[in-house]
Amino acid sequence: MILLNGEVGNYIISNGKKYSYFAGNNYLGLASHPQVKEAVIRAVQKYGVNFAASRHTTGTSDLHLELESALASFKGKDDAVVFASGYQGNSILLEILKGRYSTVFIDQSAHASIIAAIPTGAVRVMFYDHCDAGHLDYLLDYNRGSSPLVITDGIFALTGEIAPLNQIYEVVRKHSAILVVDDAHATGVLGETGKGTPEHFNLPEDANIHQTETMSKALGGYGGFISGSLSVTEMIREGSATYQASTALPPPIAAAGIASLAILRENPDLRTRLLDNAWRIRDAVTGMEFQTTHFRTPIVPIILDSPEKAQGLSLFLEENGVIAPFMNYPVRKAMHQIRIAVSASHTDDQISQLLELLKQWKDKNESN
Ligand SMILES: Cc1ncc(COP(=O)(O)O)c(C=O)c1O
C-alpha cells in the first residue's frame, strides 16, 4: 500500500520520498489545484466541515444548489442532483426507475457499484459479453416481452476501454430499453465538451439514456451526481431512500466541485493535453509489445501473464521512483495488470522517464 504524506499531483511524497505518480484518477490535476483549494478553505471557514444531516432533512446549503445548477448547465440538462458518492449513483438511479424495468442486462466486466445496485429479488439479471452489442442484442431478443434496462460503464476503470455506446444505443432503441451509463471515468474526459461517453459518440438527446457520474476523478473533488429532466431529479429527491437517508456531501466539497467545474469549462486544453499524454504512453507501450488496450483514454493497462510479473513490474517502477500500481480490484480479478493513470499535469520528462523504465524492465524480463 502506498502511504500518502501529502497532496496528490503529478508527484507525491510517500514515507518522505518523492515519486512520479501515475496512479489515482486525478486526470486533469484538479485535486490540488490552487483555485480549488482556496474555494475549499473559504467554505470550511464559513460552513465548517459537515452539516451532519442528509440533504433531505437539514443538509442542503446554498453551495449544494449552486453546484447543482452549475452541473446542470455543464451537462445541458434541466437539473442535477449531487449526493455523497459516485458509488451511490447506480443504486439511486436503479432505485428510482424501479417498476419501469423487469430485466437488467449488464456488461460482464461492469464496475462493482453497478452489480451492487441491482435491486434484489424483483428483477432478472443477465450478463452480456464484455462490450459486445451483438450478444446484448441476442439476449434482448431471447428475452422479448420483458422490460429491459441495459447498464454499462462508459470507460472501464481497469482497462480504459470505451464501451461501444453507438452500437449499444442502436440495440437499446430496437428493443425500447432504458440505457444507463456509469460515466465515472468519462466525465470531464470524453466528448467535445467533456460531457462523457454519450457526447463522445454524438448520441442524440434521449430521455431513455441516463448517466451516473462522479466528481471524484477528472473533477478532482468528491461526490456523485445525476443530471436530467426535472422529473428524474424530483424522483431522486422525493423517492430515493439512499439520497434521503445519507449525509449530504460536505459543503467544502461542494465548493470544490463548483471551482473545478469552472476550471474544466474554461480550459478545454486540459482535456486535449490529457488525451495527448495518454496517447503518447499507449503508443509507446504498444510499440514495446506490452499487452494493453487501444483507446484514447487516460487509463493505460499493462496486462501480464501472472500476478507475480505484474507485481514485479510495479515494484521495479517504485524502486526507480515511479508509482503505477498493481491492480487488485473487485472487478476482473483474473486479469494481472498494472494500471498507468495519466494526467494532464504530467510533464514530457515524467512520461519519458516512465517509458524508459518500462523498456528497461521489458528488455530484462521479457526479451526473447
Ligand atoms: C466505473 C465506476 N463507477 C463508480 C465509481 C465510484 O465512484 P466514487 O469513487 O466517486 O464513489 C468508480 C470509482 O472507483 C468507478 O470506477
The ligand as an SDF file (V2000), in Angstrom:
LIG
                    3D

 16 16  0  0  0  0  0  0  0  0999 V2000
  -16.9660    2.8390  -13.0100 C   0  0  0  0  0  0  0  0  0  0  0  0
  -17.0260    3.4150  -11.6340 C   0  0  0  0  0  0  0  0  0  0  0  0
  -18.2250    3.7220  -11.1070 N   0  0  0  0  0  0  0  0  0  0  0  0
  -18.3440    4.2650   -9.8860 C   0  0  0  0  0  0  0  0  0  0  0  0
  -17.2350    4.5120   -9.1190 C   0  0  0  0  0  0  0  0  0  0  0  0
  -17.4130    5.1000   -7.7580 C   0  0  0  0  0  0  0  0  0  0  0  0
  -17.1710    6.4680   -7.7680 O   0  0  0  0  0  0  0  0  0  0  0  0
  -16.7080    7.2190   -6.4470 P   0  0  0  0  0  0  0  0  0  0  0  0
  -15.3360    6.6800   -6.1460 O   0  0  0  0  0  0  0  0  0  0  0  0
  -16.7010    8.6320   -6.8320 O   0  0  0  0  0  0  0  0  0  0  0  0
  -17.6630    6.8710   -5.3720 O   0  0  0  0  0  0  0  0  0  0  0  0
  -15.9650    4.2260   -9.6130 C   0  0  0  0  0  0  0  0  0  0  0  0
  -14.7840    4.5590   -8.8220 C   0  0  0  0  0  0  0  0  0  0  0  0
  -13.9780    3.9910   -8.3670 O   0  0  0  0  0  0  0  0  0  0  0  0
  -15.8470    3.6540  -10.8920 C   0  0  0  0  0  0  0  0  0  0  0  0
  -14.6630    3.3130  -11.3860 O   0  0  0  0  0  0  0  0  0  0  0  0
  1  2  1  0
  2  3  1  0
  2 15  2  0
  3  4  2  0
  4  5  1  0
  5  6  1  0
  5 12  2  0
  6  7  1  0
  7  8  1  0
  8  9  2  0
  8 10  1  0
  8 11  1  0
 12 13  1  0
 12 15  1  0
 13 14  2  0
 15 16  1  0
M  END
$$$$
